Amino acid sequence: MNLLYGQIVEIASEDEMRVGKIRVAGAFKKVSLELLGEAQIGDRVLVCDGIALSREEPVEPLPLSEQLLSATQGQHAHTPLLQHSNPPPTGIQASNEAPDEPGRRIF
């Protein structure tokens, strides 16, 4: 299954079927427009294997700052916070405490 979006640049009739030429990333492809009764030049369509399936409404892109903000919102909403609810067991030092003896490392 090949799904792609393209813009209709030409509409014609072949063998009593509506066909259109769409532009996809600078390339042109001929597709059937039979499923889209009201397709017009300039419409953006979703195409699967040479058949236009639906028209897509143009969407104004958000400014980059808003795109970045929306991409990061909620990203850390379900990340648990690391908190020490209980002190470490006797004989074990917490990782943020300095060792008792200089030069001694705890791994």
N, C-alpha and C positions, 0 to 999 in steps of 0.2 A: 504494500500500500504506500503510495507516494502522495503525501499531503503537502500542498504549497499554496501560498497566497500570491495572487497576481492582480494586475489592473487591466481591465478591458480597454483595448485601444482601437478595436475594429469589430463590427458585427456584420455578419453576412448570412446568406441562406444557401445551404448545399443539400440537394436531394430532399427538399421540403423540411429541412432541419435547421434550427438556428445554431450557428456556430460563431465563436468569437476568437479573436486573436488577443492573447493576454501577454503582458510584459511581466516577467519574473526576473528580478535582479539583472536587468539589461538584456535578457534573452527573450525570445518570443515563442509562444506555443499556441497551437490551435486546439480549442476545447469545445465541447458541446455545451450549449446554453439551454437545452430543453427543460431542465429542472427549474430554471430561473425565468419565469414568464416575464418579469419586468426589468430584466438586466439592461443597463444602458452603458454607453461609452463613459469611461471614467470610474465605473463601479469597481470596488475591490472585492474579489471573489475567492472562496476557498475551493481548491481543485483537487480531485483525487483521480489519478489515472485517466486524465483527459476529459473528465466530466466536472463541470462547475456545480458544486453542491449547495452553496449558500452565498449570499451577499454579506459583506461585513461593513458595518458602519465605521467611518473614519474616526480615529481616536487621536486626540491631541496629546502628544507626549508631555509628561511632566518635566519641569526643569530638573536638571541633574541633582541639585541639592535635595529636592523632594524625593527623587528616586532613591538616593542613598539613604535618606532618613527612613523611608518606608521599608527599605530592604533590611535595615538594622533594628527596627522596632519589633519588639516581641522576640527577638533572636535569643535573648538571655532570660526570657520570662520564666522558663521552666528549669533553669540551671540552679541547682541547690547551692546555697551559701555554705561555705565551710565554716563551721563554728565549733568551738570546744564546749560541749554541753557538760562533760565530765572531765575532771582532771586526769592526767595520765596515771596509769598504775604505778604503785610504789616501786622505786628503783629505775624507772624509765623517765628520761627527761623529755619535755615537750620540744618540738623542733625549733621553736622560736626562743628557747632559753640557751644561755651560754653553758658549756660544759663546766663541771666543777674544777677540773684540773686543766691548767694551761697546756696546750699542745695535744690534748686528748680529743679524738674525734669520735663521734657516734654516727654510724651509718645506718 
